[in-house]
Amino acid sequence: AEKTERLFQKYGVKVYIENDVNAQALGEFEFAGMREKEDLLFISLGTGLGAGLILDGRLRRGVQSMCGEIGYVSYDENYRSDKREWGWLEMELGYRRLRERFGLEADVEQRKFRIERKEECVAHVAALLAKCVNNATVLLDLNHVVLGGRIVEILEQELVERVNEYLEHLSILGVRVRMELSSNVGLIGI
């Protein structure tokens, strides 16, 4: 707060600091033309894993500013969480694990990607994401869920289709996910 106040004093404009996934959620909400009373869960899967949540048109941060930290979701009762470490789901779906297990290689600057076992990777990622999406949408009664981030770009529509296949039998709400409308939603949100 002190640094943003100094920037305000120097430049005469308000300064806000926001994390990347929250900015993506705000950008997607705006770019999609969503209305004030609508809700959105934006899940970003890249080097790490996170989510931005908009409820009734407003970004939700939470009491401890942990809203959207879905990387800490766990489906392993023996896992022990530690805020200083990556969470269970983030370890399962992050770039490092996908590289180790499925031969994913990415040169982000050149926008070149290679994956040895894409079908297995899609199945692994989709199964875990579908469980997470189902749990979040039932808990919060959401109907708009968007997937974005580098891993989603690499696995493309195949990932979205597979997540939706799983959701067909998991979701009592009939929720379906879609890909982000633009790779620039983070900039739009900022």
N, CA and C atoms as an extended XYZ file, in Angstrom:
570
Properties=species:S:1:pos:R:3:atomname:S:1:resname:S:1:resid:I:1 pbc="F F F"
N         0.821       -1.193        0.000 N   ALA     1
C         0.000        0.000        0.000 CA  ALA     1
C         0.863        1.254        0.000 C   ALA     1
N         1.985        1.187        0.686 N   GLU     2
C         2.870        2.345        0.750 CA  GLU     2
C         3.451        2.678       -0.629 C   GLU     2
N         3.858        1.652       -1.366 N   LYS     3
C         4.440        1.877       -2.701 CA  LYS     3
C         3.399        2.413       -3.666 C   LYS     3
N         2.185        1.870       -3.612 N   THR     4
C         1.149        2.368       -4.515 CA  THR     4
C         0.780        3.809       -4.181 C   THR     4
N         0.828        4.163       -2.912 N   GLU     5
C         0.550        5.542       -2.505 CA  GLU     5
C         1.628        6.480       -3.052 C   GLU     5
N         2.878        6.035       -3.016 N   ARG     6
C         3.974        6.861       -3.567 CA  ARG     6
C         3.813        7.054       -5.068 C   ARG     6
N         3.388        5.999       -5.762 N   LEU     7
C         3.154        6.120       -7.203 CA  LEU     7
C         2.000        7.084       -7.475 C   LEU     7
N         0.965        7.026       -6.629 N   PHE     8
C        -0.153        7.949       -6.780 CA  PHE     8
C         0.329        9.394       -6.606 C   PHE     8
N         1.147        9.619       -5.587 N   GLN     9
C         1.660       10.964       -5.331 CA  GLN     9
C         2.510       11.452       -6.506 C   GLN     9
N         3.300       10.570       -7.062 N   LYS    10
C         4.209       10.962       -8.142 CA  LYS    10
C         3.489       11.201       -9.464 C   LYS    10
N         2.533       10.296       -9.818 N   TYR    11
C         1.909       10.360      -11.138 CA  TYR    11
C         0.460       10.862      -11.127 C   TYR    11
N        -0.136       10.937       -9.947 N   GLY    12
C        -1.495       11.441       -9.860 CA  GLY    12
C        -2.569       10.465      -10.351 C   GLY    12
N        -2.246        9.175      -10.401 N   VAL    13
C        -3.227        8.155      -10.794 CA  VAL    13
C        -3.228        7.051       -9.756 C   VAL    13
N        -4.413        6.468       -9.555 N   LYS    14
C        -4.495        5.353       -8.613 CA  LYS    14
C        -3.788        4.143       -9.199 C   LYS    14
N        -3.114        3.392       -8.345 N   VAL    15
C        -2.386        2.191       -8.754 CA  VAL    15
C        -2.970        1.006       -8.006 C   VAL    15
N        -3.288       -0.056       -8.769 N   TYR    16
C        -3.798       -1.285       -8.180 CA  TYR    16
C        -2.868       -2.423       -8.550 C   TYR    16
N        -2.651       -3.320       -7.621 N   ILE    17
C        -1.831       -4.495       -7.884 CA  ILE    17
C        -2.744       -5.705       -7.817 C   ILE    17
N        -2.675       -6.552       -8.844 N   GLU    18
C        -3.543       -7.720       -8.913 CA  GLU    18
C        -2.747       -8.906       -9.413 C   GLU    18
N        -3.099      -10.116       -8.963 N   ASN    19
C        -2.378      -11.274       -9.466 CA  ASN    19
C        -2.837      -11.603      -10.885 C   ASN    19
N        -2.042      -12.372      -11.598 N   ASP    20
C        -2.279      -12.620      -13.016 CA  ASP    20
C        -3.600      -13.315      -13.301 C   ASP    20
N        -3.968      -14.304      -12.514 N   VAL    21
C        -5.198      -15.050      -12.788 CA  VAL    21
C        -6.431      -14.197      -12.493 C   VAL    21
N        -6.390      -13.379      -11.458 N   ASN    22
C        -7.504      -12.473      -11.201 CA  ASN    22
C        -7.650      -11.484      -12.353 C   ASN    22
N        -6.540      -10.991      -12.882 N   ALA    23
C        -6.588      -10.087      -14.036 CA  ALA    23
C        -7.187      -10.805      -15.243 C   ALA    23
N        -6.832      -12.080      -15.440 N   GLN    24
C        -7.404      -12.853      -16.544 CA  GLN    24
C        -8.910      -13.010      -16.363 C   GLN    24
N        -9.346      -13.299      -15.145 N   ALA    25
C       -10.779      -13.454      -14.877 CA  ALA    25
C       -11.521      -12.152      -15.173 C   ALA    25
N       -10.980      -11.043      -14.717 N   LEU    26
C       -11.601       -9.743      -14.982 CA  LEU    26
C       -11.659       -9.457      -16.478 C   LEU    26
N       -10.582       -9.769      -17.178 N   GLY    27
C       -10.536       -9.553      -18.625 CA  GLY    27
C       -11.525      -10.424      -19.372 C   GLY    27
N       -11.611      -11.685      -18.991 N   GLU    28
C       -12.566      -12.599      -19.630 CA  GLU    28
C       -13.998      -12.138      -19.384 C   GLU    28
N       -14.281      -11.724      -18.171 N   PHE    29
C       -15.604      -11.225      -17.805 CA  PHE    29
C       -15.978      -10.045      -18.699 C   PHE    29
N       -15.050       -9.127      -18.838 N   GLU    30
C       -15.274       -7.932      -19.663 CA  GLU    30
C       -15.378       -8.292      -21.146 C   GLU    30
N       -14.417       -9.063      -21.649 N   PHE    31
C       -14.356       -9.409      -23.073 CA  PHE    31
C       -15.576      -10.215      -23.503 C   PHE    31
N       -16.090      -11.070      -22.613 N   ALA    32
C       -17.255      -11.897      -22.923 CA  ALA    32
C       -18.564      -11.114      -22.810 C   ALA    32
N       -18.478       -9.868      -22.336 N   GLY    33
C       -19.677       -9.043      -22.212 CA  GLY    33
C       -20.618       -9.527      -21.121 C   GLY    33
N       -20.038      -10.096      -20.072 N   MET    34
C       -20.871      -10.593      -18.977 CA  MET    34
C       -21.443       -9.420      -18.190 C   MET    34
N       -22.554       -9.679      -17.525 N   ARG    35
C       -23.271       -8.626      -16.811 CA  ARG    35
C       -22.957       -8.634      -15.322 C   ARG    35
N       -23.363       -7.546      -14.682 N   GLU    36
C       -23.069       -7.293      -13.275 CA  GLU    36
C       -23.455       -8.438      -12.340 C   GLU    36
N       -24.547       -9.103      -12.546 N   LYS    37
C       -25.020      -10.136      -11.629 CA  LYS    37
C       -24.514      -11.537      -11.991 C   LYS    37
N       -23.656      -11.665      -13.005 N   GLU    38
C       -23.184      -12.981      -13.430 CA  GLU    38
C       -21.945      -13.410      -12.650 C   GLU    38
N       -21.709      -14.712      -12.675 N   ASP    39
C       -20.574      -15.322      -11.992 CA  ASP    39
C       -19.653      -15.974      -13.013 C   ASP    39
N       -18.364      -16.068      -12.671 N   LEU    40
C       -17.385      -16.685      -13.555 CA  LEU    40
C       -16.269      -17.306      -12.732 C   LEU    40
N       -15.905      -18.518      -13.088 N   LEU    41
C       -14.709      -19.155      -12.546 CA  LEU    41
C       -13.731      -19.287      -13.695 C   LEU    41
N       -12.595      -18.610      -13.590 N   PHE    42
C       -11.549      -18.667      -14.617 CA  PHE    42
C       -10.393      -19.477      -14.051 C   PHE    42
N       -10.083      -20.598      -14.689 N   ILE    43
C        -8.989      -21.459      -14.240 CA  ILE    43
C        -7.834      -21.317      -15.216 C   ILE    43
N        -6.668      -20.985      -14.684 N   SER    44
C        -5.471      -20.843      -15.501 CA  SER    44
C        -4.493      -21.951      -15.155 C   SER    44
N        -4.098      -22.673      -16.188 N   LEU    45
C        -3.176      -23.791      -16.038 CA  LEU    45
C        -1.951      -23.506      -16.894 C   LEU    45
N        -0.837      -23.269      -16.215 N   GLY    46
C         0.410      -22.971      -16.910 CA  GLY    46
C         1.555      -23.561      -16.128 C   GLY    46
N         2.525      -22.749      -15.779 N   THR    47
C         3.605      -23.221      -14.920 CA  THR    47
C         3.022      -23.690      -13.601 C   THR    47
N         2.035      -22.958      -13.132 N   GLY    48
C         1.305      -23.322      -11.922 CA  GLY    48
C        -0.171      -23.431      -12.231 C   GLY    48
N        -0.984      -23.337      -11.192 N   LEU    49
C        -2.428      -23.494      -11.334 CA  LEU    49
C        -3.114      -22.514      -10.407 C   LEU    49
N        -4.079      -21.792      -10.920 N   GLY    50
C        -4.823      -20.864      -10.087 CA  GLY    50
C        -6.169      -20.579      -10.701 C   GLY    50
N        -6.993      -19.859       -9.976 N   ALA    51
C        -8.311      -19.493      -10.469 CA  ALA    51
C        -8.658      -18.093      -10.013 C   ALA    51
N        -9.436      -17.428      -10.833 N   GLY    52
C       -10.026      -16.149      -10.477 CA  GLY    52
C       -11.527      -16.356      -10.399 C   GLY    52
N       -12.142      -15.836       -9.380 N   LEU    53
C       -13.564      -16.044       -9.164 CA  LEU    53
C       -14.284      -14.704       -9.127 C   LEU    53
N       -15.289      -14.578       -9.978 N   ILE    54
C       -16.121      -13.379       -9.988 CA  ILE    54
C       -17.531      -13.802       -9.594 C   ILE    54
N       -18.042      -13.204       -8.534 N   LEU    55
C       -19.391      -13.477       -8.039 CA  LEU    55
C       -20.208      -12.193       -8.106 C   LEU    55
N       -21.370      -12.279       -8.708 N   ASP    56
C       -22.238      -11.103       -8.878 CA  ASP    56
C       -21.479       -9.933       -9.498 C   ASP    56
N       -20.622      -10.249      -10.464 N   GLY    57
C       -19.900       -9.208      -11.189 CA  GLY    57
C       -18.712       -8.618      -10.462 C   GLY    57
N       -18.370       -9.149       -9.282 N   ARG    58
C       -17.257       -8.594       -8.500 CA  ARG    58
C       -16.216       -9.662       -8.221 C   ARG    58
N       -14.967       -9.296       -8.360 N   LEU    59
C       -13.868      -10.204       -8.068 CA  LEU    59
C       -13.881      -10.561       -6.591 C   LEU    59
N       -13.778      -11.834       -6.307 N   ARG    60
C       -13.749      -12.315       -4.917 CA  ARG    60
C       -12.306      -12.637       -4.554 C   ARG    60
N       -11.810      -12.042       -3.500 N   ARG    61
C       -10.446      -12.286       -3.038 CA  ARG    61
C       -10.414      -13.190       -1.800 C   ARG    61
N       -11.407      -13.085       -0.962 N   GLY    62
C       -11.477      -13.888        0.253 CA  GLY    62
C       -10.873      -13.182        1.445 C   GLY    62
N       -11.169      -13.680        2.624 N   VAL    63
C       -10.718      -13.096        3.883 CA  VAL    63
C        -9.195      -13.055        3.959 C   VAL    63
N        -8.535      -14.117        3.497 N   GLN    64
C        -7.070      -14.197        3.543 CA  GLN    64
C        -6.446      -14.013        2.165 C   GLN    64
N        -7.205      -13.477        1.218 N   SER    65
C        -6.761      -13.298       -0.171 CA  SER    65
C        -6.312      -14.613       -0.800 C   SER    65
N        -6.965      -15.693       -0.427 N   MET    66
C        -6.629      -17.020       -0.949 CA  MET    66
C        -7.696      -17.546       -1.909 C   MET    66
N        -8.712      -16.776       -2.190 N   CYS    67
C        -9.766      -17.227       -3.081 CA  CYS    67
C        -9.153      -17.539       -4.454 C   CYS    67
N        -9.430      -18.711       -4.945 N   GLY    68
C        -8.919      -19.114       -6.252 CA  GLY    68
C        -7.635      -19.911       -6.202 C   GLY    68
N        -7.079      -20.112       -5.046 N   GLU    69
C        -5.842      -20.895       -4.945 CA  GLU    69
C        -6.161      -22.390       -5.010 C   GLU    69
N        -6.705      -22.804       -6.148 N   ILE    70
C        -7.143      -24.199       -6.311 CA  ILE    70
C        -5.983      -25.174       -6.409 C   ILE    70
N        -4.785      -24.674       -6.543 N   GLY    71
C        -3.618      -25.549       -6.534 CA  GLY    71
C        -3.516      -26.345       -5.251 C   GLY    71
N        -4.145      -25.851       -4.184 N   TYR    72
C        -4.105      -26.534       -2.886 CA  TYR    72
C        -5.231      -27.554       -2.709 C   TYR    72
N        -6.089      -27.689       -3.718 N   VAL    73
C        -7.100      -28.745       -3.677 CA  VAL    73
C        -6.371      -30.080       -3.699 C   VAL    73
N        -6.857      -31.033       -2.903 N   SER    74
C        -6.213      -32.346       -2.858 CA  SER    74
C        -7.250      -33.457       -2.905 C   SER    74
N        -6.916      -34.510       -3.637 N   TYR    75
C        -7.733      -35.724       -3.658 CA  TYR    75
C        -6.953      -36.877       -3.049 C   TYR    75
N        -5.973      -36.549       -2.225 N   ASP    76
C        -5.144      -37.540       -1.540 CA  ASP    76
C        -5.221      -37.250       -0.045 C   ASP    76
N        -5.902      -38.125        0.677 N   GLU    77
C        -6.106      -37.905        2.110 CA  GLU    77
C        -4.813      -37.957        2.913 C   GLU    77
N        -3.747      -38.470        2.339 N   ASN    78
C        -2.469      -38.545        3.051 CA  ASN    78
C        -1.555      -37.350        2.766 C   ASN    78
N        -1.964      -36.472        1.856 N   TYR    79
C        -1.162      -35.309        1.508 CA  TYR    79
C        -1.145      -34.311        2.669 C   TYR    79
N        -0.014      -33.673        2.886 N   ARG    80
C         0.126      -32.647        3.919 CA  ARG    80
C         0.426      -31.302        3.257 C   ARG    80
N        -0.477      -30.351        3.408 N   SER    81
C        -0.320      -29.032        2.788 CA  SER    81
C         0.698      -28.181        3.525 C   SER    81
N         1.338      -27.309        2.772 N   ASP    82
C         2.309      -26.368        3.318 CA  ASP    82
C         2.271      -25.131        2.418 C   ASP    82
N         1.933      -23.982        2.965 N   LYS    83
C         1.826      -22.748        2.171 CA  LYS    83
C         3.123      -22.376        1.459 C   LYS    83
N         4.243      -22.881        1.971 N   ARG    84
C         5.538      -22.564        1.357 CA  ARG    84
C         5.840      -23.454        0.154 C   ARG    84
N         5.013      -24.461       -0.053 N   GLU    85
C         5.196      -25.416       -1.152 CA  GLU    85
C         4.021      -25.314       -2.114 C   GLU    85
N         4.194      -25.903       -3.284 N   TRP    86
C         3.077      -26.001       -4.214 CA  TRP    86
C         2.053      -26.941       -3.622 C   TRP    86
N         0.795      -26.701       -3.936 N   GLY    87
C        -0.272      -27.571       -3.469 CA  GLY    87
C        -0.342      -28.859       -4.279 C   GLY    87
N        -1.142      -29.797       -3.803 N   TRP    88
C        -1.240      -31.118       -4.419 CA  TRP    88
C        -1.698      -31.033       -5.871 C   TRP    88
N        -2.787      -30.323       -6.138 N   LEU    89
C        -3.310      -30.257       -7.502 CA  LEU    89
C        -2.349      -29.519       -8.422 C   LEU    89
N        -1.702      -28.502       -7.902 N   GLU    90
C        -0.725      -27.755       -8.691 CA  GLU    90
C         0.471      -28.641       -9.047 C   GLU    90
N         0.867      -29.485       -8.122 N   MET    91
C         1.967      -30.419       -8.421 CA  MET    91
C         1.538      -31.439       -9.471 C   MET    91
N         0.288      -31.859       -9.441 N   GLU    92
C        -0.213      -32.854      -10.394 CA  GLU    92
C        -0.418      -32.285      -11.790 C   GLU    92
N        -0.764      -31.009      -11.879 N   LEU    93
C        -1.125      -30.426      -13.166 CA  LEU    93
C        -0.153      -29.376      -13.682 C   LEU    93
N         0.840      -29.022      -12.900 N   GLY    94
C         1.799      -28.003      -13.319 CA  GLY    94
C         2.735      -28.499      -14.405 C   GLY    94
N         3.370      -27.564      -15.056 N   TYR    95
C         4.250      -27.854      -16.189 CA  TYR    95
C         5.318      -28.888      -15.849 C   TYR    95
N         5.944      -28.758      -14.689 N   ARG    96
C         7.025      -29.685      -14.325 CA  ARG    96
C         6.556      -31.134      -14.324 C   ARG    96
N         5.399      -31.398      -13.709 N   ARG    97
C         4.876      -32.767      -13.640 CA  ARG    97
C         4.500      -33.276      -15.029 C   ARG    97
N         3.907      -32.431      -15.842 N   LEU    98
C         3.503      -32.850      -17.184 CA  LEU    98
C         4.724      -33.130      -18.052 C   LEU    98
N         5.781      -32.380      -17.829 N   ARG    99
C         7.030      -32.636      -18.545 CA  ARG    99
C         7.594      -33.994      -18.141 C   ARG    99
N         7.634      -34.263      -16.842 N   GLU   100
C         8.168      -35.540      -16.347 CA  GLU   100
C         7.345      -36.732      -16.801 C   GLU   100
N         6.032      -36.647      -16.663 N   ARG   101
C         5.160      -37.803      -16.914 CA  ARG   101
C         4.788      -38.019      -18.367 C   ARG   101
N         4.669      -36.918      -19.134 N   PHE   102
C         4.122      -37.057      -20.479 CA  PHE   102
C         5.022      -36.499      -21.579 C   PHE   102
N         6.216      -36.063      -21.225 N   GLY   103
C         7.159      -35.572      -22.225 CA  GLY   103
C         6.784      -34.237      -22.832 C   GLY   103
N         6.141      -33.379      -22.070 N   LEU   104
C         5.768      -32.054      -22.561 CA  LEU   104
C         7.000      -31.155      -22.587 C   LEU   104
N         7.257      -30.558      -23.721 N   GLU   105
C         8.346      -29.597      -23.859 CA  GLU   105
C         7.783      -28.333      -24.493 C   GLU   105
N         8.089      -27.191      -23.910 N   ALA   106
C         7.551      -25.933      -24.414 CA  ALA   106
C         8.637      -24.885      -24.488 C   ALA   106
N         8.711      -24.225      -25.637 N   ASP   107
C         9.545      -23.050      -25.802 CA  ASP   107
C         8.560      -21.897      -25.945 C   ASP   107
N         8.261      -21.261      -24.819 N   VAL   108
C         7.200      -20.258      -24.775 CA  VAL   108
C         7.520      -19.078      -25.688 C   VAL   108
N         8.774      -18.646      -25.710 N   GLU   109
C         9.132      -17.487      -26.529 CA  GLU   109
C         8.940      -17.765      -28.011 C   GLU   109
N         9.271      -18.968      -28.447 N   GLN   110
C         9.102      -19.335      -29.857 CA  GLN   110
C         7.695      -19.863      -30.145 C   GLN   110
N         6.912      -20.055      -29.063 N   ARG   111
C         5.558      -20.610      -29.162 CA  ARG   111
C         5.560      -21.970      -29.862 C   ARG   111
N         6.556      -22.792      -29.515 N   LYS   112
C         6.653      -24.145      -30.046 CA  LYS   112
C         6.462      -25.123      -28.892 C   LYS   112
N         5.637      -26.126      -29.139 N   PHE   113
C         5.332      -27.106      -28.118 CA  PHE   113
C         5.450      -28.504      -28.705 C   PHE   113
N         5.857      -29.435      -27.862 N   ARG   114
C         5.932      -30.836      -28.252 CA  ARG   114
C         5.504      -31.654      -27.053 C   ARG   114
N         4.732      -32.683      -27.318 N   ILE   115
C         4.317      -33.559      -26.245 CA  ILE   115
C         4.325      -34.995      -26.760 C   ILE   115
N         5.028      -35.835      -26.048 N   GLU   116
C         5.189      -37.224      -26.480 CA  GLU   116
C         3.903      -38.026      -26.348 C   GLU   116
N         3.229      -37.907      -25.233 N   ARG   117
C         2.035      -38.710      -24.969 CA  ARG   117
C         0.849      -37.797      -24.679 C   ARG   117
N         0.391      -37.124      -25.727 N   LYS   118
C        -0.646      -36.101      -25.579 CA  LYS   118
C        -1.961      -36.687      -25.082 C   LYS   118
N        -2.398      -37.809      -25.636 N   GLU   119
C        -3.690      -38.378      -25.242 CA  GLU   119
C        -3.710      -38.735      -23.758 C   GLU   119
N        -2.626      -39.311      -23.258 N   GLU   120
C        -2.535      -39.643      -21.828 CA  GLU   120
C        -2.534      -38.381      -20.977 C   GLU   120
N        -1.830      -37.378      -21.454 N   CYS   121
C        -1.747      -36.111      -20.731 CA  CYS   121
C        -3.116      -35.450      -20.645 C   CYS   121
N        -3.831      -35.412      -21.764 N   VAL   122
C        -5.163      -34.820      -21.791 CA  VAL   122
C        -6.073      -35.545      -20.803 C   VAL   122
N        -6.035      -36.874      -20.797 N   ALA   123
C        -6.890      -37.660      -19.896 CA  ALA   123
C        -6.567      -37.356      -18.433 C   ALA   123
N        -5.283      -37.273      -18.100 N   HIS   124
C        -4.852      -36.994      -16.730 CA  HIS   124
C        -5.322      -35.612      -16.281 C   HIS   124
N        -5.038      -34.611      -17.083 N   VAL   125
C        -5.387      -33.232      -16.734 CA  VAL   125
C        -6.903      -33.068      -16.670 C   VAL   125
N        -7.604      -33.609      -17.652 N   ALA   126
C        -9.055      -33.452      -17.719 CA  ALA   126
C        -9.753      -34.091      -16.525 C   ALA   126
N        -9.307      -35.268      -16.122 N   ALA   127
C        -9.949      -35.958      -14.998 CA  ALA   127
C        -9.843      -35.131      -13.717 C   ALA   127
N        -8.663      -34.596      -13.456 N   LEU   128
C        -8.477      -33.799      -12.235 CA  LEU   128
C        -9.190      -32.451      -12.323 C   LEU   128
N        -9.116      -31.803      -13.481 N   LEU   129
C        -9.803      -30.514      -13.631 CA  LEU   129
C       -11.315      -30.681      -13.515 C   LEU   129
N       -11.859      -31.749      -14.096 N   ALA   130
C       -13.307      -31.960      -14.044 CA  ALA   130
C       -13.782      -32.124      -12.607 C   ALA   130
N       -13.023      -32.859      -11.792 N   LYS   131
C       -13.396      -33.003      -10.379 CA  LYS   131
C       -13.387      -31.645       -9.684 C   LYS   131
N       -12.361      -30.875       -9.929 N   CYS   132
C       -12.228      -29.561       -9.303 CA  CYS   132
C       -13.365      -28.637       -9.752 C   CYS   132
N       -13.638      -28.612      -11.057 N   VAL   133
C       -14.715      -27.775      -11.592 CA  VAL   133
C       -16.052      -28.196      -10.996 C   VAL   133
N       -16.311      -29.494      -10.975 N   ASN   134
C       -17.575      -29.965      -10.418 CA  ASN   134
C       -17.726      -29.530       -8.961 C   ASN   134
N       -16.707      -29.731       -8.168 N   ASN   135
C       -16.790      -29.368       -6.752 CA  ASN   135
C       -17.015      -27.864       -6.570 C   ASN   135
N       -16.288      -27.058       -7.328 N   ALA   136
C       -16.432      -25.602       -7.204 CA  ALA   136
C       -17.811      -25.137       -7.665 C   ALA   136
N       -18.288      -25.682       -8.768 N   THR   137
C       -19.572      -25.217       -9.302 CA  THR   137
C       -20.736      -25.636       -8.424 C   THR   137
N       -20.659      -26.815       -7.826 N   VAL   138
C       -21.724      -27.239       -6.911 CA  VAL   138
C       -21.679      -26.403       -5.637 C   VAL   138
N       -20.504      -26.191       -5.108 N   LEU   139
C       -20.360      -25.428       -3.876 CA  LEU   139
C       -20.865      -23.995       -4.026 C   LEU   139
N       -20.555      -23.379       -5.183 N   LEU   140
C       -20.876      -21.966       -5.376 CA  LEU   140
C       -22.046      -21.724       -6.329 C   LEU   140
N       -22.624      -22.784       -6.893 N   ASP   141
C       -23.735      -22.689       -7.839 CA  ASP   141
C       -23.358      -21.804       -9.034 C   ASP   141
N       -22.239      -22.135       -9.670 N   LEU   142
C       -21.731      -21.383      -10.819 CA  LEU   142
C       -22.145      -22.050      -12.125 C   LEU   142
N       -22.223      -21.253      -13.192 N   ASN   143
C       -22.486      -21.849      -14.491 CA  ASN   143
C       -21.526      -21.401      -15.588 C   ASN   143
N       -20.651      -20.464      -15.309 N   HIS   144
C       -19.669      -20.036      -16.309 CA  HIS   144
C       -18.269      -20.425      -15.832 C   HIS   144
N       -17.633      -21.347      -16.567 N   VAL   145
C       -16.285      -21.786      -16.228 CA  VAL   145
C       -15.437      -21.710      -17.490 C   VAL   145
N       -14.293      -21.041      -17.364 N   VAL   146
C       -13.401      -20.827      -18.501 CA  VAL   146
C       -12.024      -21.364      -18.151 C   VAL   146
N       -11.405      -22.045      -19.126 N   LEU   147
C       -10.041      -22.550      -18.967 CA  LEU   147
C        -9.097      -21.710      -19.808 C   LEU   147
N        -7.960      -21.351      -19.230 N   GLY   148
C        -6.950      -20.590      -19.956 CA  GLY   148
C        -5.570      -20.964      -19.473 C   GLY   148
N        -4.568      -20.349      -20.066 N   GLY   149
C        -3.181      -20.603      -19.687 CA  GLY   149
C        -2.443      -21.427      -20.729 C   GLY   149
N        -1.128      -21.490      -20.577 N   ARG   150
C        -0.259      -22.153      -21.562 CA  ARG   150
C        -0.570      -23.630      -21.765 C   ARG   150
N        -0.824      -24.354      -20.688 N   ILE   151
C        -1.095      -25.783      -20.819 CA  ILE   151
C        -2.397      -25.998      -21.586 C   ILE   151
N        -3.389      -25.167      -21.332 N   VAL   152
C        -4.656      -25.261      -22.059 CA  VAL   152
C        -4.416      -24.960      -23.541 C   VAL   152
N        -3.584      -23.972      -23.839 N   GLU   153
C        -3.245      -23.661      -25.236 CA  GLU   153
C        -2.577      -24.856      -25.917 C   GLU   153
N        -1.705      -25.537      -25.188 N   ILE   154
C        -0.980      -26.687      -25.755 CA  ILE   154
C        -1.920      -27.871      -25.992 C   ILE   154
N        -2.770      -28.166      -25.023 N   LEU   155
C        -3.655      -29.330      -25.121 CA  LEU   155
C        -4.919      -29.033      -25.922 C   LEU   155
N        -5.154      -27.774      -26.179 N   GLU   156
C        -6.175      -27.288      -27.097 CA  GLU   156
C        -7.580      -27.778      -26.763 C   GLU   156
N        -8.413      -27.767      -27.772 N   GLN   157
C        -9.831      -28.121      -27.632 CA  GLN   157
C       -10.011      -29.550      -27.125 C   GLN   157
N        -9.027      -30.414      -27.366 N   GLU   158
C        -9.112      -31.794      -26.869 CA  GLU   158
C        -9.296      -31.815      -25.351 C   GLU   158
N        -8.596      -30.943      -24.656 N   LEU   159
C        -8.717      -30.872      -23.201 CA  LEU   159
C       -10.114      -30.416      -22.802 C   LEU   159
N       -10.604      -29.371      -23.434 N   VAL   160
C       -11.922      -28.834      -23.115 CA  VAL   160
C       -12.989      -29.905      -23.349 C   VAL   160
N       -12.904      -30.596      -24.477 N   GLU   161
C       -13.881      -31.641      -24.789 CA  GLU   161
C       -13.835      -32.764      -23.762 C   GLU   161
N       -12.638      -33.153      -23.357 N   ARG   162
C       -12.513      -34.248      -22.383 CA  ARG   162
C       -13.028      -33.826      -21.006 C   ARG   162
N       -12.732      -32.604      -20.568 N   VAL   163
C       -13.268      -32.115      -19.304 CA  VAL   163
C       -14.797      -32.137      -19.365 C   VAL   163
N       -15.354      -31.687      -20.478 N   ASN   164
C       -16.809      -31.666      -20.617 CA  ASN   164
C       -17.402      -33.075      -20.645 C   ASN   164
N       -16.684      -34.042      -21.201 N   GLU   165
C       -17.143      -35.439      -21.168 CA  GLU   165
C       -17.260      -35.919      -19.724 C   GLU   165
N       -16.240      -35.645      -18.922 N   TYR   166
C       -16.287      -36.030      -17.512 CA  TYR   166
C       -17.416      -35.308      -16.783 C   TYR   166
N       -17.590      -34.028      -17.088 N   LEU   167
C       -18.612      -33.238      -16.405 CA  LEU   167
C       -20.028      -33.720      -16.733 C   LEU   167
N       -20.203      -34.351      -17.900 N   GLU   168
C       -21.524      -34.854      -18.261 CA  GLU   168
C       -22.074      -35.802      -17.201 C   GLU   168
N       -21.214      -36.618      -16.598 N   HIS   169
C       -21.706      -37.531      -15.561 CA  HIS   169
C       -21.404      -37.060      -14.135 C   HIS   169
N       -20.523      -36.089      -13.971 N   LEU   170
C       -20.211      -35.571      -12.637 CA  LEU   170
C       -21.158      -34.453      -12.197 C   LEU   170
N       -21.492      -33.563      -13.122 N   SER   171
C       -22.181      -32.329      -12.764 CA  SER   171
C       -23.699      -32.475      -12.789 C   SER   171
N       -24.339      -32.216      -11.659 N   ILE   172
C       -25.796      -32.192      -11.624 CA  ILE   172
C       -26.328      -30.854      -12.138 C   ILE   172
N       -25.427      -29.867      -12.314 N   LEU   173
C       -25.823      -28.545      -12.786 CA  LEU   173
C       -25.744      -28.408      -14.302 C   LEU   173
N       -25.201      -29.412      -14.977 N   GLY   174
C       -25.051      -29.334      -16.424 CA  GLY   174
C       -23.971      -28.355      -16.857 C   GLY   174
N       -22.982      -28.138      -16.008 N   VAL   175
C       -21.903      -27.190      -16.294 CA  VAL   175
C       -21.020      -27.705      -17.421 C   VAL   175
N       -20.618      -26.777      -18.280 N   ARG   176
C       -19.658      -27.074      -19.339 CA  ARG   176
C       -18.581      -25.995      -19.293 C   ARG   176
N       -17.350      -26.379      -19.589 N   VAL   177
C       -16.259      -25.411      -19.629 CA  VAL   177
C       -16.020      -24.983      -21.073 C   VAL   177
N       -15.362      -23.851      -21.224 N   ARG   178
C       -14.927      -23.402      -22.550 CA  ARG   178
C       -13.550      -22.779      -22.411 C   ARG   178
N       -12.872      -22.615      -23.543 N   MET   179
C       -11.561      -21.959      -23.539 CA  MET   179
C       -11.749      -20.450      -23.460 C   MET   179
N       -10.721      -19.770      -22.990 N   GLU   180
C       -10.760      -18.310      -22.935 CA  GLU   180
C       -10.988      -17.754      -24.341 C   GLU   180
N       -11.653      -16.615      -24.417 N   LEU   181
C       -12.000      -16.030      -25.708 CA  LEU   181
C       -10.809      -15.384      -26.402 C   LEU   181
N        -9.820      -14.963      -25.628 N   SER   182
C        -8.640      -14.304      -26.182 CA  SER   182
C        -7.447      -14.609      -25.292 C   SER   182
N        -6.286      -14.770      -25.901 N   SER   183
C        -5.082      -14.986      -25.085 CA  SER   183
C        -4.625      -13.697      -24.411 C   SER   183
N        -5.327      -12.605      -24.694 N   ASN   184
C        -4.984      -11.308      -24.108 CA  ASN   184
C        -5.908      -10.899      -22.969 C   ASN   184
N        -6.691      -11.830      -22.402 N   VAL   185
C        -7.638      -11.430      -21.361 CA  VAL   185
C        -6.931      -10.858      -20.136 C   VAL   185
N        -5.709      -11.294      -19.865 N   GLY   186
C        -4.963      -10.725      -18.747 CA  GLY   186
C        -4.697       -9.245      -18.946 C   GLY   186
N        -4.335       -8.873      -20.159 N   LEU   187
C        -4.103       -7.456      -20.468 CA  LEU   187
C        -5.401       -6.665      -20.405 C   LEU   187
N        -6.461       -7.272      -20.877 N   ILE   188
C        -7.772       -6.619      -20.830 CA  ILE   188
C        -8.164       -6.378      -19.370 C   ILE   188
N        -7.916       -7.377      -18.526 N   GLY   189
C        -8.260       -7.278      -17.111 CA  GLY   189
C        -7.461       -6.235      -16.376 C   GLY   189
N        -6.223       -6.059      -16.796 N   ILE   190
C        -5.369       -5.055      -16.160 CA  ILE   190
C        -5.861       -3.676      -16.532 C   ILE   190
